[in-house]
Amino acid sequence: MYKVAVFDKEHEKDLEREINHFLKSISDEQLVDIKYNVAAACNEDGEQLYCFSALVLYRT
């Protein structure tokens, strides 16, 4: 059976830490793929906001 784990953070280092922590809980053979995405937008004050996300596909 396949499962997914979805991660979403405002800072790329936070995303990296969370994914690395998750990867420690599964074996190399369970990992299928990781999809990474970055989205950027501006708020009403013109400040740029970022969303760093990843989807980890793994076998159980």
C-alpha positions, 0 to 999 in steps of 0.5 A: 500500500502507498501513502503520502505525507504532506509538509508545508512551511513558511521557511525552507529550513523548517521544511528541510528539518521536518522532512528529514525527521520524517525520513528517519522513521521510514526505511530507504526501501519504503521511499518512492518519491518526493515532490517539492513546490514553492509558492510566492505571493504578496500581502496587501503591504507588498511584503512577499510571502513564501510557502515551501511544501513537499509531498513524500510518497512512500510504501507501508 
